[in-house]
Amino acid sequence: MRHYFLVLVLCSSASSAESQSSTSPAATFPASAPATEDKMRKVADSTLGACLRKQPAYPVAALRQGLSGRTTVAFSISPEGAIENHAIARSSGHVMLDQAALAHLQKCVTSFDVAKEPQLPTGRYALPLVWRLVE
């Protein structure tokens, strides 16, 4: 029987003009300074972060085919606290895994209630999901 696990790590990007000028919502941005660590911690400690840390279901067809890889999904938090521009930042090379990762992100975004939560720091964030099968 095969088992799988996912490694979830929240990464942040600078909320500078550089990230604001990007034309692609899936673009990746360099991490910056200690302020970034504080921002990541606040997002990770939120209910959004708690949802993102939960393992999404490994697609059954991907399990059968023995597919594995690393999908990075990204999203932005606007000055109003809205979670926007969720997209695949880097593909695993397998559409099934990428779709499952994006669906997981969208589920977490949908369940996050901006009105009931403390304001999250603005910026662009990335979440790598490592899809790995273990015997």
Backbone hydrogen bonds in HBPLUS format (Angstrom, degrees):
<---DONOR---> <-ACCEPTOR-->    atom                        ^
c    i                          cat <-CA-CA->   ^        H-A-AA   ^      H-
h    n   atom  resd res      DA  || num        DHA   H-A  angle D-A-AA Bond
n    s   type  num  typ     dist DA aas  dist angle  dist       angle   num
A0003-HIS N   A0134-VAL O   2.82 MM 131  5.16 173.4  1.83 160.1 162.2     1
A0134-VAL N   A0003-HIS O   2.65 MM 131  5.16 167.5  1.67 150.8 152.5     2
A0005-PHE N   A0132-ARG O   3.18 MM 127  5.79 145.6  2.30 148.5 158.6     3
A0132-ARG N   A0005-PHE O   3.41 MM 127  5.79 151.6  2.50 154.4 162.0     4
A0011-CYS N   A0126-ALA O   2.80 MM 115  5.03 166.6  1.82 164.0 163.9     5
A0126-ALA N   A0011-CYS O   2.78 MM 115  5.03 162.7  1.81 139.6 145.0     6
A0013-SER N   A0124-ARG O   2.79 MM 111  5.28 122.1  2.13 169.5 170.8     7
A0014-ALA N   A0030-PRO O   3.36 MM  16  6.66 149.4  2.46 160.9 155.6     8
A0019-SER N   A0016-SER O   3.14 MM   3  5.60 123.0  2.49 106.9 117.9     9
A0020-GLN N   A0016-SER O   3.21 MM   4  6.52 152.5  2.29 145.5 153.7    10
A0021-SER N   A0017-ALA O   2.91 MM   4  5.97 136.6  2.10 147.8 156.9    11
A0027-ALA N   A0024-SER O   3.16 MM   3  5.33 167.8  2.17 111.1 113.3    12
A0036-THR N   A0033-ALA O   3.09 MM   3  5.67 143.6  2.23 112.1 120.8    13
A0037-GLU N   A0034-PRO O   2.97 MM   3  5.21 122.8  2.31 102.0 115.9    14
A0038-ASP N   A0034-PRO O   3.33 MM   4  6.80 153.7  2.41 151.0 157.1    15
A0039-LYS N   A0035-ALA O   3.05 MM   4  6.35 155.8  2.11 146.9 153.7    16
A0040-MET N   A0036-THR O   2.84 MM   4  6.11 165.3  1.87 156.9 160.4    17
A0041-ARG N   A0037-GLU O   2.93 MM   4  6.09 158.9  1.98 147.0 153.0    18
A0042-LYS N   A0038-ASP O   3.00 MM   4  6.24 157.8  2.05 147.8 153.2    19
A0043-VAL N   A0039-LYS O   3.04 MM   4  6.34 161.2  2.08 154.1 158.7    20
A0044-ALA N   A0040-MET O   2.78 MM   4  5.93 166.2  1.80 154.7 159.5    21
A0045-ASP N   A0041-ARG O   2.84 MM   4  5.93 145.5  1.95 146.4 155.0    22
A0046-SER N   A0043-VAL O   3.14 MM   3  5.22 154.0  2.21 103.5 111.5    23
A0050-ALA N   A0046-SER O   2.98 MM   4  6.35 153.1  2.06 146.4 154.2    24
A0051-CYS N   A0047-THR O   3.00 MM   4  6.18 154.6  2.07 141.9 147.8    25
A0052-LEU N   A0048-LEU O   2.93 MM   4  6.21 161.2  1.96 152.5 158.1    26
A0053-ARG N   A0049-GLY O   3.00 MM   4  6.18 139.1  2.17 143.5 153.5    27
A0054-LYS N   A0051-CYS O   3.10 MM   3  5.45 148.6  2.20 107.1 116.2    28
A0062-ALA N   A0059-PRO O   3.01 MM   3  5.20 119.7  2.39 100.7 116.1    29
A0063-LEU N   A0059-PRO O   2.95 MM   4  6.33 149.0  2.05 151.5 161.3    30
A0064-ARG N   A0060-VAL O   2.92 MM   4  6.26 163.1  1.95 155.8 159.7    31
A0065-GLN N   A0061-ALA O   3.02 MM   4  6.21 148.1  2.13 140.8 149.2    32
A0066-GLY N   A0062-ALA O   2.96 MM   4  5.96 110.8  2.45 133.0 149.0    33
A0067-LEU N   A0062-ALA O   2.88 MM   5  5.08 156.8  1.93 152.8 153.5    34
A0066-GLY N   A0063-LEU O   3.04 MM   3  5.00 149.6  2.13  99.6 109.1    35
A0069-GLY N   A0131-TRP O   2.83 MM  62  5.09 156.8  1.88 138.0 144.4    36
A0131-TRP N   A0069-GLY O   2.62 MM  62  5.09 156.3  1.67 162.4 169.4    37
A0071-THR N   A0129-LEU O   2.88 MM  58  5.23 155.5  1.94 157.1 156.0    38
A0129-LEU N   A0071-THR O   2.65 MM  58  5.23 168.8  1.66 161.1 164.9    39
A0072-THR N   A0090-ARG O   2.92 MM  18  4.94 170.0  1.93 145.5 148.6    40
A0089-ALA N   A0072-THR O   2.66 MM  17  5.32 151.6  1.73 146.3 155.0    41
A0090-ARG N   A0072-THR O   3.10 MM  18  4.94 154.3  2.17 137.0 136.7    42
A0073-VAL N   A0127-LEU O   2.99 MM  54  5.24 163.9  2.02 140.1 137.0    43
A0127-LEU N   A0073-VAL O   2.69 MM  54  5.24 159.9  1.73 162.0 166.7    44
A0074-ALA N   A0087-ALA O   2.85 MM  13  5.52 160.2  1.89 160.2 165.6    45
A0087-ALA N   A0074-ALA O   2.98 MM  13  5.52 150.4  2.07 148.2 156.2    46
A0075-PHE N   A0125-TYR O   2.90 MM  50  5.43 153.5  1.97 150.2 156.6    47
A0125-TYR N   A0075-PHE O   2.76 MM  50  5.43 171.8  1.76 172.1 175.0    48
A0076-SER N   A0084-GLU O   2.82 MM   8  5.08 170.1  1.83 149.7 150.5    49
A0084-GLU N   A0076-SER O   2.77 MM   8  5.08 160.5  1.81 145.0 151.5    50
A0077-ILE N   A0123-GLY O   2.85 MM  46  5.45 155.0  1.91 157.7 166.0    51
A0123-GLY N   A0077-ILE O   3.16 MM  46  5.45 150.4  2.25 140.5 141.6    52
A0078-SER N   A0082-ALA O   2.85 MM   4  5.25 162.9  1.87 154.6 158.5    53
A0081-GLY N   A0078-SER O   2.85 MM   3  5.11 160.0  1.89 112.6 119.2    54
A0098-ASP N   A0094-HIS O   3.06 MM   4  6.32 165.0  2.08 158.4 163.2    55
A0099-GLN N   A0095-VAL O   2.81 MM   4  5.97 163.5  1.84 158.1 162.2    56
A0100-ALA N   A0096-MET O   3.08 MM   4  6.22 154.6  2.14 141.3 148.0    57
A0101-ALA N   A0097-LEU O   2.97 MM   4  6.19 154.4  2.04 147.3 154.1    58
A0102-LEU N   A0098-ASP O   2.95 MM   4  6.18 164.0  1.98 153.2 157.1    59
A0103-ALA N   A0099-GLN O   2.88 MM   4  6.00 156.1  1.94 145.7 152.8    60
A0104-HIS N   A0100-ALA O   2.99 MM   4  6.15 151.0  2.08 141.2 148.6    61
A0105-LEU N   A0101-ALA O   3.05 MM   4  6.37 160.4  2.09 148.9 153.6    62
A0106-GLN N   A0102-LEU O   2.89 MM   4  6.11 166.0  1.91 152.8 156.7    63
A0107-LYS N   A0103-ALA O   2.90 MM   4  6.05 152.3  1.97 145.2 152.6    64
A0108-CYS N   A0104-HIS O   3.06 MM   4  6.34 158.0  2.11 149.0 154.4    65
A0109-VAL N   A0105-LEU O   2.88 MM   4  6.15 158.8  1.93 154.3 160.9    66
A0110-THR N   A0106-GLN O   2.88 MM   4  6.00 160.7  1.91 147.6 152.9    67
A0111-SER N   A0107-LYS O   3.02 MM   4  6.21 149.2  2.12 142.9 150.9    68
A0112-PHE N   A0108-CYS O   3.13 MM   4  6.22 121.6  2.49 138.0 151.4    69
A0112-PHE N   A0109-VAL O   3.24 MM   3  5.24 146.7  2.36  98.3 107.9    70
A0116-LYS N   A0113-ASP O   3.11 MM   3  5.52 136.5  2.30 108.3 119.3    71
A0117-GLU N   A0113-ASP O   3.17 MM   4  6.27 127.6  2.46 150.0 164.3    72
